[in-house]
Amino acid sequence: MRFVWAVLAFVLATLLIGAGIAQRTVFMGPSQERMELSIEDPEPYVLVDAEVLRANPGLQTLLVRGEGEIFVAYGRTADMTAWLSDTAYNHVSLTRTQRPKTEHVDAAQPREDGAATSGRNPAGSDLWLDSFSDEDALVAEMQLTEGVSVLIARDGVEDAPTDILVSWPLDTRTPWAGPLIAAGCVVLAAGLVLYVLAIRHQRRGRGPRRKGPGPLPPTEPIALAPAPARAAVEAGEAADGEVAAGEAGADRGPADAAQGTSGAKGTDEGTAPRTAHRRRRIALALPAVVVTAVLATGCSPESWPQFGESSPTPSPSPSVVAPENQKPPAVTESQAVRIVQQIASTLEQADAERNIDLAATRLDGAALDARRTDYALRAAIPDRPAPAGLPSDKLSVVLPEATETWPRTVLVLAASESDETVPPVILTMTQADPWSNYRITSMAEMPAAVEFPDVAPAWLGATRVPAESPFLALAPGEVAAGFSDLVDSGDASAFGSAFDSAANELAASIRESRAAVVQGLSDRGAAETSSAAFDMAPTDKEPVSLATLDSGAVVTVSVTDTETITPTTPDAVIRFGDNAEAKALTGVGESAKGVVTTYALQLFFAVPAQGSSEQIRLLAVHQDLIGVSVIK
């Protein structure tokens, strides 16, 4: 019966192990779902719609093949179509039967030169959420959401690749393969134990038995004799018997010893074959157990049920709720990080080479004017230090404008993690149109003691407050004029109480610098022959104002501070003396009619809501020398 149970265990183990292996081999389906996108008439650009990429759930893998450079980018569908609005392209979408179809789209805004394609290279655009490039073949794994499309191109001139494949992974988990194989191993081990026990029981039941005593020696008749004679005879026989017995014992000793040895040898010879045979059986069974164990332990986690998997923990709802009809943010946080890092790298190269054309690709407005003057001064004054670099290690604040149109503005607070001595820099950067990159329009160092107002998260963005908005303590369009009046009028200004102590201290320091200029003229004995005039005024740039969570706004403005020194007598001239900056920018050492020096101030304010008891807080300021010119 033990053999029957052992055989049943072997059969059951074979079935279990075979079923487990079959789940990972013959019964296993394909690992991915594929969709080929066919392009019959090539164009420089191919736009793959979001619904194509989301035709199946899971991670999207895009494979593009073709000779030469291949470029792939993804971004918001509305941004993609805006970027392609002036050129022809192929648009891949889905039919009602979930099959891909390709349509040729003509330019919505034809170019002035009549060209069918723009010839614009998509690489390096700030519009993309992310981009990839490779030679001959490109594989990109993405997890795109609704409303995000993919652009495929080369350099904007050559036709885009037409060998495009999209794939999605399929669920190939076999959670019962591991348990089946493991159970088969256990049953196989039990069968081996039963088989060994059965063999052992059989050997014990049919083994050798101990032999009984041999046949008795034949009896002989005993002769009768007279008592005396018989006694003598018996005595003699007894003596002879003792001698004979001794001799016989001596003769039997070796025989009996030999017989005993022969018996022991026979026992060993019978036991050794049985032991060796049993070891051979066990040796043959061990490889099967080892192979089975390897199969069981070699299974991947996909072959086992994940009982320990915890259910997804719901993330806490954001404390900020998007209002109805809220537009998407201009950039994502990761996109902003990439843009700021690229700007910092470009400015570092431009500052080292004093290349104003390169700087103009990433600067505009007052920030560009300051760099232009600095490059001219450093060309004439060798020991003049270069401007401080833009920290880009960490973006403490990313506040993009929530809009779908252009121009777009993003406010960023950048800091350095590697150098704590570098102050954080607050900046605004603007994208003029879909084909332009972001350019910094204003930036200033923010003191560490200043508290930045509460703003919306980057995923939500902020609305732009109109310049004439009446919902703030001071309309954004009036902030620059109000601060200028505070500087020029001092205590007589009507805006003194509207600004905080930091803004008033800044205004006082500017007035003190002006007084120092007048005192300098007096110290040189030129007070009677020359006069100094000062004026601060807003620039013609529209202020940038983004709403905060307390219904206020962060307002960025630029003002110019002009210093004019003119002679008061016909014979007097204005000499620059040791003013190397004035000499470098004017190319002369004196002026008979006077000199005008212009400074630019980039200011960031936190303006409270209308009716608030708070004052307008100064967040950051940066002053640059813009120019020195002689009056003609």
Secondary structure, DSSP 8 states (H G I E B T S, - for coil): -HHHHHHHHHHHHHHHHHHHHHHHTTT---SEEEEEE--SS--SEEEE-HHHHTSSSS-EEEEEEEEEEEEEEEEEHHHHHHHTTTS-EEEEEE-TTS-EEEEEE--SS--TT--SS-----TT-TT-SEEEEEEEEEEEEE---TTEEEEEESSSSS----EEEEEEE-----TTHHHHHHHHHHHHHHHHHHHHHHHHHHHHHTS-------------------HHHHHHHHHHHHHHHHHHHHHHHHHHHHHHHHHHHHHHHHHHHHHHHHHHHHHHHHHHHHHHHHHHHHHHHT--GGGS--TT----------SS---TT---BSS-HHHHHHHHHHHHHHHHHHHHHT-HHHHTTTB-THHHHHHHHHHHHHHH-TT---------SEEEEEEEBB-SSSSEEEEEEEE-SS-TTS--EEEEEEE-STTS--EEEEEEE--TT--------TTT-B-B--TT-TTBSS-HHHHHHHHHHHHHHGGG-TTTTTB-HHHHHHHHHHHHHHHHHHHHHHHTT-TTTEEEEEEEEE-SS--EEEE-TTS-EEEEEEEEEEEEEEESSTT--EE-TT-HHHHHHHSSSEESS-EEEEEEEEEEEEE-BTT-S--BEEEEEEEEEEEEEE--
